[in-house]
Amino acid sequence: MIFYSTKTASLKASLEEAIFNSLPPDNGLYMPAYFPRISDEFLADIENRSFKEIAIEISHTLFGNEIPRTEIETLIDQAYDFEAPAVQTGQDEYVLELFHGPSMAFKDFGARFMAAIMSYFLKRTNKEIRILVATSGDTGGAVAQGFFKIPGITVTILYPSGKVSDIQEKQLTTLGHNVTALEVDGSFDDCQKLVKEAFLDAELNSKFNLASANSINIARLIPQSFYFFSAYAQLKKFGKPLVFSVPSGNFGNLSAGLLAFRMGLPVKHFVASTNSNNAVPRYLHTAVYDPAPSIETVSNAMDVGSPSNFVRLIRFFEDDWNAVTEKVSGFYFDNDQTQKAMRDVYSNANYVMCPHTAIAYLGLQAYREKARSEDFIGVFLSTAHPAKFIELVEQTLGKSIETPEQLKSLLEIEKVSIKMKSDFLEFKKLLMSQL
Ligand SMILES: *Cc1c(COP(=O)(O)O)cnc(C)c1O
């Protein structure tokens, strides 16, 4: 696979370089130079393939001879002991449950794959790397679980103090070993900025092999395309076109859907669904991109004012607004609408959703309203298990919900974090002290 920088088309990188650099040196984003098509034969028979078989075929299509197929098989086998079932919630309406991994959020799909592919490359070079990652909630847990005890890799996670749920915090502060959690006095955007600065700092880069595990890293993006194919495989028998509604923050998830589409997955339309952090839906309505500082909402993992994958999102369409809007619609919803949707779906379909999933649900309803005469199956992506946001869910529904055992046991463990101001020099000093 060849990648180019969104800022300088002539700046190229291999798969291995793109994964370990995360960002091109000009601070653009890596984008595939072309999109290999999934074979017609495979698509014709995809309903008979397992999730792992689909993941292997897509990886093989993308990587060609860079990674031998047998190695890809091992890697996928290591990464995935969970799947993405599509569950019916209404007429022509399905929820794609992406929360069956170890941290119970969709970010496990990216983090597990990334850990497996990095350790595949590291095995051949004996390098040691340091992963830096900012989290608005669920990335931290997925990355901590994905990379836990992987040889040659240490992980530093930055999260905004007091702005993640108890369970989310426990997921990133209780593992220890090669995982360190920094509790930053600031917002998610502050955490993201600190990480970006570290990657541009010459001294840090001379001391550490820094790598990022945020959704800007192509190694997280690629595997997220697997479940769009898997949803198609599960729903193909109905013979109707698919519309995907994606609850979005940094827009990695939607970018992965667009990658799948560019590789030949039949998709009628995508819906970019956000909370009040609505820079992308506003862009889709007005053609003007005007990011704003992040606002706190009940869907906190999507509280991103300035989405890091926006540039990628429009690059899938050669930065042409008309082309983007032909394939992607955007809608945004406030807290009241979110909580009302959680109640509605619970009373109508007896289905409990997390607040992020509720945003995706609302986006799908809004699109259906707009495309009323059209016949399609709507798929809204469920990005986290509702028990990860238990307080809000219980308060919203007015009833108690069950917490899976894997989350319950976490709450008993003491958290370990290092408190830090949102200050780059302090961050740098801390990293240097861990040399
Ligand atoms: C990260 C996250 C999102 C947003 O995904 P992006 O790829 O950043 O758009 C949505 N929901 C949950 C639960 C998340 O953890």
The ligand as an SDF file (V2000), in Angstrom:
LIG
                    3D

 15 15  0  0  0  0  0  0  0  0999 V2000
  -14.6660    7.5260   19.7060 C   0  0  0  0  0  0  0  0  0  0  0  0
  -16.1160    7.3400   19.8040 C   0  0  0  0  0  0  0  0  0  0  0  0
  -16.9750    7.8930   18.8490 C   0  0  0  0  0  0  0  0  0  0  0  0
  -16.4840    8.7720   17.7460 C   0  0  0  0  0  0  0  0  0  0  0  0
  -15.7630    8.0620   16.7420 O   0  0  0  0  0  0  0  0  0  0  0  0
  -14.8630    8.8460   15.7090 P   0  0  0  0  0  0  0  0  0  0  0  0
  -14.2100    7.7700   14.9160 O   0  0  0  0  0  0  0  0  0  0  0  0
  -13.8770    9.6570   16.4800 O   0  0  0  0  0  0  0  0  0  0  0  0
  -15.7640    9.6930   14.8970 O   0  0  0  0  0  0  0  0  0  0  0  0
  -18.3280    7.6130   18.9550 C   0  0  0  0  0  0  0  0  0  0  0  0
  -18.8170    6.8790   19.9620 N   0  0  0  0  0  0  0  0  0  0  0  0
  -18.0270    6.3360   20.9070 C   0  0  0  0  0  0  0  0  0  0  0  0
  -18.6420    5.5440   22.0010 C   0  0  0  0  0  0  0  0  0  0  0  0
  -16.6560    6.5460   20.8570 C   0  0  0  0  0  0  0  0  0  0  0  0
  -15.8780    6.0130   21.7940 O   0  0  0  0  0  0  0  0  0  0  0  0
  1  2  1  0
  2  3  1  0
  2 14  2  0
  3  4  1  0
  3 10  2  0
  4  5  1  0
  5  6  1  0
  6  7  2  0
  6  8  1  0
  6  9  1  0
 10 11  1  0
 11 12  2  0
 12 13  1  0
 12 14  1  0
 14 15  1  0
M  END
$$$$
